[in-house]
Amino acid sequence: MVCPITSKIREDSFAVLLTKEMLSSSLEIESEVRCNKVTTIRNNLIISKIGELLPEYYDKILEKIKSAFDNFSIDLSEKSIKAKHIDS
């Protein structure tokens, strides 16, 4: 599972700003982890590793992912997925 990273800063409630200090390697541009866009990809689509999040920042990302998942409710009887209201 992966979260996309983008250099377009949206500052939404499910994003985490990714700075140079948070990585074990250099980051050319401040970027944002889109924690509400978790997806899976095949290993052969990964071309190269560009960096690694330092362990002390794992919880920050995981909390945002959890928050994104907690924001949705699934009603199997209605076969629907709905977003809950978020107070910012």
C-alpha positions as CSV (number, residue, x, y, z in Angstrom):
1,M,0.0,0.0,0.0
2,V,1.2,3.5,-0.8
3,C,0.2,7.1,-0.4
4,P,0.8,9.4,-3.3
5,I,3.2,12.4,-2.8
6,T,2.7,15.6,-4.7
7,S,4.5,18.9,-4.8
8,K,1.1,20.7,-5.1
9,I,0.3,21.8,-1.6
10,R,-3.4,21.6,-0.9
11,E,-3.4,21.9,2.9
12,D,-6.4,19.6,3.3
13,S,-7.2,17.8,6.5
14,F,-5.9,14.5,5.3
15,A,-2.5,15.8,4.0
16,V,0.9,15.8,5.7
17,L,3.5,18.4,4.6
18,L,6.7,16.5,3.8
19,T,9.8,18.5,4.5
20,K,13.5,17.8,3.9
21,E,14.0,17.2,7.7
22,M,11.5,14.3,7.6
23,L,13.5,12.2,5.1
24,S,16.7,10.2,5.2
25,S,17.6,11.7,1.8
26,S,17.2,15.1,0.2
27,L,13.9,16.3,-1.1
28,E,14.1,18.9,-3.8
29,I,10.7,20.4,-3.3
30,E,8.5,20.5,-0.2
31,S,5.7,18.0,-0.9
32,E,2.6,16.7,0.6
33,V,1.6,13.1,1.4
34,R,-2.1,12.5,0.4
35,C,-3.1,10.2,3.2
36,N,-6.7,9.9,1.9
37,K,-5.5,8.5,-1.4
38,V,-4.1,5.1,-0.2
39,T,-3.8,2.6,-3.0
40,T,-1.9,-0.5,-4.0
41,I,0.5,-0.8,-6.9
42,R,2.5,-3.7,-8.4
43,N,6.1,-3.9,-7.4
44,N,7.3,-3.7,-11.0
45,L,5.8,-0.2,-11.3
46,I,8.2,1.1,-8.7
47,I,11.2,2.4,-10.6
48,S,13.5,3.5,-7.8
49,K,13.5,4.6,-4.2
50,I,13.9,8.4,-3.8
51,G,13.9,8.5,0.0
52,E,12.7,7.1,3.2
53,L,10.6,8.7,5.9
54,L,12.5,8.9,9.2
55,P,10.9,6.7,11.9
56,E,9.9,9.5,14.2
57,Y,7.4,10.7,11.5
58,Y,5.6,7.4,10.9
59,D,2.9,8.0,13.5
60,K,2.0,11.4,12.0
61,I,1.4,9.8,8.6
62,L,-0.4,6.7,10.1
63,E,-2.7,9.0,12.2
64,K,-3.8,10.9,9.1
65,I,-4.4,7.6,7.2
66,K,-6.5,6.4,10.1
67,S,-8.4,9.6,10.2
68,A,-9.1,9.3,6.4
69,F,-10.5,5.8,6.9
70,D,-12.5,6.8,10.0
71,N,-14.1,9.5,7.8
72,F,-16.0,7.0,5.7
73,S,-18.9,4.7,6.6
74,I,-19.9,1.6,4.7
75,D,-23.5,0.5,4.8
76,L,-23.5,-3.0,3.3
77,S,-27.3,-3.2,3.4
78,E,-27.5,-0.1,1.1
79,K,-24.3,-1.1,-0.8
80,S,-23.0,2.4,-0.4
81,I,-20.0,4.3,0.9
82,K,-20.5,7.7,2.4
83,A,-18.2,10.4,3.7
84,K,-18.9,11.6,7.2
85,H,-18.9,15.4,7.9
86,I,-15.6,16.8,9.1
87,D,-15.4,19.8,11.4
88,S,-12.2,21.7,10.5
